Amino acid sequence: MAAQRLEHQVTEKGFVPIYATGVVEQPWGSYTETDHAVWAQLYARQHEMLKGRACDEYLDALAAMEMSPDRIPRFDELNEHLRRATGWRLVAVEGLLPEETFFGHLAAREFPVTWWIRAPEQLDYLSEPDLFHDLFGHVPLLMNPVFAEYMRAYGLGGLKAVGIGGAALQHLARLYWYTVEFGLIRSRDGLRIYGSGILSSSGESRYALESPAPNRIDFHMERVMRTRYRIDSYQRTYFIIDSFEQLFEATRADFTPIYARLAEQIDIAAGDILPDDIVVTEGTREGWNDSADT
């Protein structure tokens, strides 16, 4: 059966996610010259943009993977690099996965990559992950042994959270959002990007490091898990880790008592600063709107 392209549906209530659960073969032969041109344009723009902005671990891993800059890479070729480095592999999917399915893939050291790529008119913004976001943003750091183990631990934790309930899943989703998707890391040369949502976005690559508007706060896991986030704009707050080892160590503990503590505390708005926060940058809040956080 041919792979389908599954995208959110637009209704009067906004975007409605459409889920798929199956793994498909990457339909590499069906990519058009337009698809390859979109990849080449996005790759060239972001590769240049991330010099001096992305962390060295990401840039080194991207180079080691030898992704083609002008044609959409073949997943089976990238899997050879991943297998040798960390034992991970890519699996092609049609779109957004249900939480339990996604966690199961991570726990098995499999990273789901949406097989289709955005249209030329969507170069600067897409409401859901596509091949460029997944492949260029997420996959290179799976070559890093410590980060790869963090991702597997997250998957195992997610499967456990499914059995605990919705509040636990919400708290765990926030951890993923503020680390894997939108995290910053310290380096000897200053703050750098490691979150895939920033790495794959031209605008947010600049904004996350250079704009005076957002807060930049030191990472504290339970604080992060209480913090709501934005899905319709650049982030109001970015959390900073010292190293991937710090991130992995934070996930070693049993989260069950953490979920119990979090259930007794109120959520934190995306742009709030708490008295105990270690604040690197307090944002000016320029450009923020009044709509609700997730």
TORDRENKOL-339947 format. One record per residue (C-alpha): residue number from 1; y, x, z. Coordinates in Angstrom, 3 decimals. Each point is the difference from the previous one (the first is absolute). Layout:
REM residues N
+-----+----------+----------+----------+
: seq :       py :       px :       pz :
+-----+----------+----------+----------+
: NUM :        Y :        X :        Z :
...
+-----+----------+----------+----------+
//
This chain:
REM residues 294
+-----+----------+----------+----------+
: seq :       py :       px :       pz :
+-----+----------+----------+----------+
:   1 :    0.000 :    0.000 :    0.000 :
:   2 :    3.431 :    1.321 :   -0.922 :
:   3 :    2.303 :    1.046 :    2.815 :
:   4 :    2.737 :   -2.490 :    0.726 :
:   5 :    3.613 :    0.638 :    0.925 :
:   6 :    0.674 :   -1.926 :    3.204 :
:   7 :    3.587 :   -0.315 :    1.178 :
:   8 :    1.847 :   -2.102 :    2.537 :
:   9 :    0.927 :   -3.487 :   -1.155 :
:  10 :    3.631 :   -1.117 :    0.230 :
:  11 :    0.483 :   -3.422 :    1.559 :
:  12 :    2.915 :   -1.898 :    1.490 :
:  13 :   -0.971 :    1.591 :    3.324 :
:  14 :    0.059 :    3.535 :   -1.367 :
:  15 :   -2.850 :    2.363 :   -0.858 :
:  16 :   -3.535 :   -1.194 :    0.746 :
:  17 :   -2.535 :    2.860 :    0.129 :
:  18 :   -3.094 :   -0.277 :   -2.173 :
:  19 :   -2.991 :    1.882 :    1.394 :
:  20 :   -2.979 :    1.630 :   -1.678 :
:  21 :   -2.998 :    1.549 :    1.737 :
:  22 :   -1.981 :    1.685 :   -2.751 :
:  23 :   -0.072 :    3.567 :   -1.273 :
:  24 :    0.301 :    0.454 :   -3.772 :
:  25 :   -0.264 :    2.847 :   -2.455 :
:  26 :    3.350 :    1.501 :   -0.871 :
:  27 :    0.605 :   -1.420 :   -3.507 :
:  28 :    1.526 :    3.259 :   -1.195 :
:  29 :   -0.574 :   -0.734 :   -3.668 :
:  30 :    2.029 :   -3.203 :    0.223 :
:  31 :    3.230 :    1.646 :    1.143 :
:  32 :    2.669 :   -0.320 :   -2.668 :
:  33 :    2.428 :    2.657 :   -1.127 :
:  34 :    2.627 :   -1.966 :    1.927 :
:  35 :   -2.114 :    0.307 :    3.175 :
:  36 :   -0.307 :    3.760 :   -0.466 :
:  37 :    3.730 :    0.277 :   -0.718 :
:  38 :    0.821 :   -1.866 :    3.231 :
:  39 :   -2.225 :    2.396 :    1.952 :
:  40 :    1.601 :    3.026 :   -1.682 :
:  41 :    3.528 :   -1.231 :    0.695 :
:  42 :   -0.700 :   -0.828 :    3.640 :
:  43 :   -1.921 :    3.243 :    0.577 :
:  44 :    2.739 :    2.183 :   -1.483 :
:  45 :    2.734 :   -1.758 :    1.962 :
:  46 :   -1.774 :    0.111 :    3.351 :
:  47 :   -1.389 :    3.513 :   -0.416 :
:  48 :    3.546 :    1.277 :   -0.427 :
:  49 :    1.417 :   -2.287 :    2.687 :
:  50 :   -2.458 :    1.178 :    2.666 :
:  51 :    0.845 :    3.691 :   -0.227 :
:  52 :    1.557 :    0.815 :    3.367 :
:  53 :   -0.703 :   -3.541 :    1.233 :
:  54 :   -3.779 :   -0.392 :    0.232 :
:  55 :   -2.007 :    1.939 :    2.571 :
:  56 :   -1.762 :    3.162 :   -1.159 :
:  57 :   -3.403 :   -1.519 :    0.773 :
:  58 :    0.628 :   -2.728 :   -2.549 :
:  59 :    1.430 :    2.285 :   -2.684 :
:  60 :   -2.850 :    2.494 :    0.405 :
:  61 :   -2.576 :   -2.799 :   -0.212 :
:  62 :    1.632 :   -1.528 :   -3.077 :
:  63 :   -0.179 :    3.354 :   -1.757 :
:  64 :   -3.625 :    0.528 :    1.057 :
:  65 :   -1.053 :   -3.398 :   -1.382 :
:  66 :    1.255 :    0.962 :   -3.469 :
:  67 :    1.117 :   -3.529 :   -0.844 :
:  68 :    0.983 :   -0.334 :   -3.639 :
:  69 :    3.794 :   -0.384 :   -0.217 :
:  70 :    0.015 :   -1.768 :   -3.368 :
:  71 :   -3.160 :   -2.170 :   -0.003 :
:  72 :   -1.397 :   -2.264 :    2.690 :
:  73 :   -2.565 :    2.111 :    1.874 :
:  74 :   -3.693 :   -0.824 :   -0.075 :
:  75 :   -1.279 :   -0.948 :    3.434 :
:  76 :   -3.371 :    1.689 :   -0.559 :
:  77 :    1.714 :    3.342 :   -0.655 :
:  78 :    2.186 :   -0.311 :    3.098 :
:  79 :   -3.077 :   -0.881 :    2.035 :
:  80 :   -1.438 :    3.440 :   -0.666 :
:  81 :    3.034 :    1.615 :    1.679 :
:  82 :   -0.128 :   -2.443 :    2.928 :
:  83 :   -3.734 :    0.390 :    0.500 :
:  84 :    0.279 :    3.757 :    0.294 :
:  85 :    3.027 :   -0.117 :    2.288 :
:  86 :   -0.748 :   -2.813 :    2.476 :
:  87 :   -2.909 :   -2.126 :   -1.220 :
:  88 :    2.220 :   -2.911 :   -1.032 :
:  89 :   -0.167 :   -1.943 :   -3.261 :
:  90 :    2.151 :   -2.505 :   -1.845 :
:  91 :   -1.189 :   -3.481 :   -0.881 :
:  92 :    1.793 :   -2.178 :   -2.544 :
:  93 :    1.032 :   -3.480 :    1.117 :
:  94 :    1.776 :   -2.891 :   -1.671 :
:  95 :    2.738 :   -0.492 :    2.571 :
:  96 :    0.629 :   -0.691 :    3.664 :
:  97 :   -3.091 :    0.084 :    2.228 :
:  98 :   -0.740 :   -2.117 :    3.075 :
:  99 :    0.459 :    1.997 :    3.203 :
: 100 :   -3.673 :    0.319 :    0.930 :
: 101 :   -0.930 :    1.132 :   -3.524 :
: 102 :    2.774 :    2.596 :    0.014 :
: 103 :   -1.012 :    1.330 :    3.430 :
: 104 :   -3.611 :    0.244 :   -1.126 :
: 105 :    0.932 :    2.189 :   -2.942 :
: 106 :    2.062 :    2.357 :    2.170 :
: 107 :   -2.784 :    0.249 :    2.580 :
: 108 :   -2.341 :    1.053 :   -2.821 :
: 109 :    2.494 :    2.610 :   -1.261 :
: 110 :    0.862 :   -2.094 :   -3.044 :
: 111 :    3.594 :   -0.634 :   -1.009 :
: 112 :    0.649 :   -3.137 :   -2.073 :
: 113 :    2.346 :    0.616 :   -2.941 :
: 114 :    1.402 :   -2.883 :   -2.028 :
: 115 :   -1.097 :    0.713 :   -3.577 :
: 116 :    3.065 :   -1.473 :   -1.771 :
: 117 :    3.497 :    1.466 :   -0.270 :
: 118 :    3.380 :   -1.725 :    0.086 :
: 119 :    1.909 :   -1.087 :   -3.098 :
: 120 :    2.954 :    2.035 :   -1.358 :
: 121 :    2.489 :   -2.524 :    1.384 :
: 122 :   -1.466 :    0.523 :    3.500 :
: 123 :    0.572 :    3.751 :    0.232 :
: 124 :    2.312 :   -0.206 :    3.007 :
: 125 :   -1.565 :   -2.826 :    1.982 :
: 126 :   -3.331 :   -1.783 :    0.256 :
: 127 :   -0.843 :   -2.458 :    2.764 :
: 128 :   -3.577 :    1.268 :    0.408 :
: 129 :   -1.955 :    3.242 :   -0.362 :
: 130 :   -0.975 :    1.067 :   -3.516 :
: 131 :   -1.813 :    3.047 :   -1.353 :
: 132 :    3.039 :    2.270 :    0.248 :
: 133 :    0.681 :   -0.877 :    3.638 :
: 134 :   -3.652 :    0.347 :    0.983 :
: 135 :   -0.855 :    3.079 :   -2.035 :
: 136 :    3.190 :    2.052 :    0.171 :
: 137 :    1.088 :   -1.162 :    3.461 :
: 138 :   -3.210 :   -0.274 :    2.000 :
: 139 :   -2.734 :    2.069 :   -1.545 :
: 140 :    1.230 :    3.634 :    0.141 :
: 141 :    0.080 :    0.127 :    3.816 :
: 142 :   -3.677 :   -0.984 :    0.050 :
: 143 :   -0.523 :    3.637 :   -1.005 :
: 144 :    1.326 :    0.991 :    3.442 :
: 145 :   -2.929 :    0.033 :    2.465 :
: 146 :    2.000 :   -1.146 :    3.033 :
: 147 :    1.809 :   -2.812 :   -1.789 :
: 148 :   -3.231 :   -1.077 :   -1.670 :
: 149 :   -1.667 :   -0.310 :    3.416 :
: 150 :    2.958 :   -2.032 :    1.266 :
: 151 :   -0.534 :   -2.425 :   -2.869 :
: 152 :   -3.718 :   -0.322 :    0.768 :
: 153 :    0.750 :   -0.529 :    3.693 :
: 154 :    2.507 :   -2.670 :   -0.975 :
: 155 :   -2.668 :   -1.780 :   -2.047 :
: 156 :   -2.480 :    0.068 :    2.867 :
: 157 :    2.687 :   -1.259 :    2.366 :
: 158 :    0.867 :   -2.761 :   -2.432 :
: 159 :   -3.576 :   -1.269 :   -0.105 :
: 160 :    0.049 :   -0.169 :    3.794 :
: 161 :    3.369 :   -1.773 :    0.009 :
: 162 :   -1.382 :   -2.712 :   -2.297 :
: 163 :   -2.319 :   -0.995 :    2.828 :
: 164 :    2.805 :   -0.022 :    2.566 :
: 165 :    2.375 :   -2.305 :   -1.836 :
: 166 :    3.238 :   -0.539 :   -1.855 :
: 167 :    2.369 :    1.638 :    2.470 :
: 168 :   -2.019 :    3.228 :   -0.051 :
: 169 :    0.034 :    0.015 :   -3.807 :
: 170 :    3.759 :   -0.496 :   -0.017 :
: 171 :    0.559 :    2.921 :    2.348 :
: 172 :   -2.333 :    2.174 :   -2.058 :
: 173 :    1.786 :   -0.984 :   -3.221 :
: 174 :    3.277 :    1.231 :    1.473 :
: 175 :   -1.567 :    3.377 :    0.778 :
: 176 :   -1.127 :    0.330 :   -3.626 :
: 177 :    3.403 :   -1.105 :   -1.293 :
: 178 :    2.008 :    2.487 :    2.012 :
: 179 :   -2.362 :    2.948 :   -0.545 :
: 180 :   -2.075 :   -0.180 :   -3.195 :
: 181 :    2.597 :   -1.985 :   -1.942 :
: 182 :    3.385 :    1.048 :    1.420 :
: 183 :   -0.474 :    3.022 :    2.247 :
: 184 :    2.131 :    3.131 :    0.319 :
: 185 :   -1.195 :    3.372 :    1.311 :
: 186 :    1.772 :    3.042 :    1.404 :
: 187 :   -0.225 :    3.277 :   -1.839 :
: 188 :    1.545 :    3.419 :    0.471 :
: 189 :    2.573 :   -1.042 :   -2.602 :
: 190 :    0.867 :   -3.377 :    1.531 :
: 191 :   -1.275 :   -3.541 :   -0.407 :
: 192 :   -2.364 :   -0.661 :   -2.882 :
: 193 :   -1.780 :   -3.041 :   -1.453 :
: 194 :   -3.708 :   -0.710 :    0.277 :
: 195 :   -0.082 :   -3.818 :   -0.233 :
: 196 :   -1.262 :   -1.287 :   -3.351 :
: 197 :    2.490 :   -2.840 :   -0.226 :
: 198 :    2.778 :    2.579 :    0.012 :
: 199 :   -1.816 :    2.587 :   -2.129 :
: 200 :   -0.446 :   -2.507 :   -2.830 :
: 201 :    3.564 :   -1.379 :    0.153 :
: 202 :    2.917 :    1.808 :   -1.617 :
: 203 :    2.612 :   -1.871 :    2.008 :
: 204 :   -1.699 :    0.183 :    3.370 :
: 205 :   -0.740 :    3.712 :   -0.438 :
: 206 :    3.739 :    0.554 :    0.242 :
: 207 :    0.740 :   -2.759 :    2.492 :
: 208 :   -2.601 :    0.968 :    2.598 :
: 209 :    1.340 :    3.532 :    0.392 :
: 210 :    3.633 :   -0.180 :   -1.067 :
: 211 :    1.455 :   -3.437 :    0.713 :
: 212 :    1.973 :   -0.420 :    3.257 :
: 213 :   -1.134 :   -3.647 :    0.257 :
: 214 :   -3.526 :    0.153 :    1.526 :
: 215 :   -1.166 :    1.168 :    3.406 :
: 216 :   -2.294 :    3.028 :    0.180 :
: 217 :   -1.989 :    0.063 :    3.227 :
: 218 :   -2.822 :    2.138 :    1.393 :
: 219 :   -3.450 :   -1.518 :   -0.348 :
: 220 :   -1.533 :   -1.725 :    3.012 :
: 221 :   -3.067 :   -1.994 :   -0.939 :
: 222 :    0.360 :   -3.074 :    2.204 :
: 223 :    3.704 :   -0.222 :   -0.772 :
: 224 :   -0.833 :    0.055 :   -3.709 :
: 225 :   -2.669 :   -2.677 :    0.417 :
: 226 :    2.557 :   -2.326 :    1.586 :
: 227 :    2.576 :    0.478 :   -2.757 :
: 228 :    0.469 :   -2.564 :   -2.741 :
: 229 :    0.764 :    1.237 :   -3.499 :
: 230 :    1.678 :   -0.871 :   -3.278 :
: 231 :   -1.853 :   -0.898 :   -3.191 :
: 232 :    3.063 :   -0.964 :   -2.030 :
: 233 :    2.202 :    3.078 :    0.374 :
: 234 :    0.057 :    3.636 :    0.984 :
: 235 :   -1.035 :    0.553 :    3.607 :
: 236 :    2.414 :   -0.330 :    2.894 :
: 237 :   -1.920 :    2.545 :    2.073 :
: 238 :   -2.159 :    2.991 :   -0.903 :
: 239 :   -2.292 :    1.629 :    2.550 :
: 240 :   -0.470 :    3.778 :    0.036 :
: 241 :   -3.228 :    1.842 :    0.808 :
: 242 :   -0.270 :    3.693 :    0.823 :
: 243 :   -3.282 :    0.513 :   -1.853 :
: 244 :   -2.991 :   -1.813 :   -1.424 :
: 245 :   -1.963 :    1.280 :    2.990 :
: 246 :    2.336 :   -2.012 :    2.256 :
: 247 :   -0.689 :   -3.090 :   -2.077 :
: 248 :   -3.764 :    0.469 :    0.091 :
: 249 :   -0.071 :    0.670 :    3.733 :
: 250 :    1.926 :   -3.220 :    0.612 :
: 251 :   -2.815 :   -2.012 :   -1.596 :
: 252 :   -2.858 :    1.563 :    2.000 :
: 253 :    0.410 :   -2.376 :    2.939 :
: 254 :   -1.701 :   -3.381 :    0.277 :
: 255 :    2.651 :   -2.462 :   -1.182 :
: 256 :   -1.417 :   -2.958 :    1.964 :
: 257 :    2.095 :    0.638 :    3.149 :
: 258 :    2.988 :    0.827 :   -2.230 :
: 259 :   -0.233 :   -3.419 :   -1.650 :
: 260 :   -0.157 :   -1.594 :    3.446 :
: 261 :    3.184 :    1.789 :    1.080 :
: 262 :    1.783 :   -0.864 :   -3.214 :
: 263 :   -0.878 :   -3.676 :    0.398 :
: 264 :    2.110 :   -0.076 :    3.172 :
: 265 :    3.083 :    1.541 :   -1.639 :
: 266 :    2.556 :   -1.440 :   -2.367 :
: 267 :    0.335 :    1.185 :   -3.562 :
: 268 :    2.826 :    2.342 :   -0.995 :
: 269 :    2.309 :   -0.800 :   -2.899 :
: 270 :   -0.178 :    2.438 :   -2.917 :
: 271 :    3.431 :    1.469 :    0.670 :
: 272 :    0.089 :    0.034 :    3.803 :
: 273 :    0.307 :    3.177 :    2.071 :
: 274 :   -1.532 :    0.046 :    3.488 :
: 275 :    1.282 :    1.967 :    3.017 :
: 276 :   -3.138 :    2.179 :    0.027 :
: 277 :    0.091 :    0.839 :   -3.711 :
: 278 :    0.490 :    3.600 :   -1.045 :
: 279 :    2.592 :   -0.627 :   -2.687 :
: 280 :    0.508 :    2.581 :   -2.715 :
: 281 :    2.431 :   -2.176 :   -1.954 :
: 282 :    1.551 :   -3.265 :    1.118 :
: 283 :    0.683 :   -1.978 :   -3.141 :
: 284 :    3.331 :   -1.431 :   -1.038 :
: 285 :   -1.803 :   -3.219 :   -1.089 :
: 286 :    1.968 :   -0.016 :   -3.223 :
: 287 :   -1.394 :   -2.510 :   -2.480 :
: 288 :   -2.310 :   -1.777 :    2.451 :
: 289 :   -0.337 :   -3.749 :   -0.420 :
: 290 :   -0.805 :   -2.641 :    2.596 :
: 291 :   -3.375 :   -1.180 :   -1.287 :
: 292 :   -3.056 :    0.193 :    2.212 :
: 293 :   -2.405 :    2.899 :    0.388 :
: 294 :   -3.741 :   -0.247 :   -0.583 :
+-----+----------+----------+----------+
//
